[in-house]
Amino acid sequence: MAILKADAYGHGLVPIARKFADLGVDFFGVAFLEEGIQLRQAGIEAPILVLGGLVGYQVKHFLDYHLDITASSLHKAQQISEEARRIGRTARVHIKVDTGMNRIGVRVQNAAVFALEAAKMPGLELVGVFTHFVRAQGPDIELAQQQKELFQGVLDEMKRGGLEVPFVHVANSAALYNLDGLDYSMVRPGITLYGYPAGPHLDGIWDLKPSLSVHTEIVFFKGIRKGMGVGYMHSWQAPRDGWLATLPLGYGDGYPRILSNRADVLIGGKRYPQVGNISMDQAMIWLDGDKHGVGEEAVLIGEQGKERIGAWELAQKADTVAYEILCGWTPRVPRIYEGKGWKPYTS
Ligand SMILES: *Cc1c(COP(=O)(O)O)cnc(C)c1O
């Protein structure tokens, strides 16, 4: 199950789904009903599981678009069953078991009994059981081991009750790399599919190649004098006379404002510091003694010459995770698809 939530981690929901489908992926996962509908409207026919919680009035739409539903309580399962019967459809349901995340899911103690009940409900086909890890990326994986055992206990209890379901899925990216014994019927990787590991300490250890890079170009270039302030609030002053470049991109595009005076960008194969507050639409770069003209490329994430800036580097400077840096690029930033197997096009 390839995870495509949040616009395929910022890469573009439909193009990435089509690409994965071409490559043979035959099950997709999204967070919301609306994401599932978007995939169906784009012609994706493979099963799609909506991983998030649901509100009663949404059930009809799940059925209309043949989307697999996550159920976390007896009450929800009953709602699903009633609606399915009312419109004469069969709902495909996966039970989410809460082994420790305390987000959504039925508690471990009640899970098997719930599964056995749900399996008997008319209009409802129980196709899957799953859980999700709190911290499989480590450094310590004890909690993940505990979760794994709790989940296996639920499966054993279901089996004793005579119930086995076709899709049992547990492993996210971190578990795929760090935990053994999760070879159930399916895995659910997200971030690794986009070329990033699940934690900063794993960068370079997992052999992955990021699929996204973020490029812009210098839109303005000028000299400034020692002591001059730059940008809103003058949060940075030039330490000496030198050159300053302005980039046409800011937090309105997904370049977080908290990176102000912290991030680097690549221009001409070299790192330069971003200076002054990042504004909604523009960000300034201190070139010091170097000159780079209008139209020259600047790389915010990606490679240039021997230098590389990864999403985990920015994430650590922004006190967040690479996930948030990747999915944060707003629709104002055009996505350009190119490389092996892509017909080049721009969103
Ligand atoms: C996001 C998500 C995944 C994928 O996680 P990665 O860390 O990106 O591999 C898998 N399962 C669930 C339930 C998720 O919410």
PDBQT file of the ligand as one rigid body, heavy atoms in Angstrom, charges set to zero:
ROOT
HETATM    1  C1  LIG A 401       1.501   8.200   7.202  1.00  0.00    +0.000 C 
HETATM    2  C2  LIG A 401       1.196   6.805   7.524  1.00  0.00    +0.000 A 
HETATM    3  C3  LIG A 401       2.003   5.767   7.029  1.00  0.00    +0.000 A 
HETATM    4  C4  LIG A 401       3.308   6.005   6.279  1.00  0.00    +0.000 C 
HETATM    5  O1  LIG A 401       4.303   6.456   7.185  1.00  0.00    +0.000 OA
HETATM    6  P1  LIG A 401       5.798   6.723   6.704  1.00  0.00    +0.000 P 
HETATM    7  O2  LIG A 401       6.523   7.042   7.963  1.00  0.00    +0.000 OA
HETATM    8  O3  LIG A 401       5.748   7.894   5.785  1.00  0.00    +0.000 OA
HETATM    9  O4  LIG A 401       6.268   5.499   6.023  1.00  0.00    +0.000 OA
HETATM   10  C5  LIG A 401       1.592   4.467   7.257  1.00  0.00    +0.000 A 
HETATM   11  N1  LIG A 401       0.457   4.204   7.971  1.00  0.00    +0.000 NA
HETATM   12  C6  LIG A 401      -0.307   5.184   8.494  1.00  0.00    +0.000 A 
HETATM   13  C7  LIG A 401      -1.520   4.823   9.275  1.00  0.00    +0.000 C 
HETATM   14  C8  LIG A 401       0.029   6.511   8.304  1.00  0.00    +0.000 A 
HETATM   15  O5  LIG A 401      -0.725   7.480   8.826  1.00  0.00    +0.000 OA
ENDROOT
TORSDOF 0
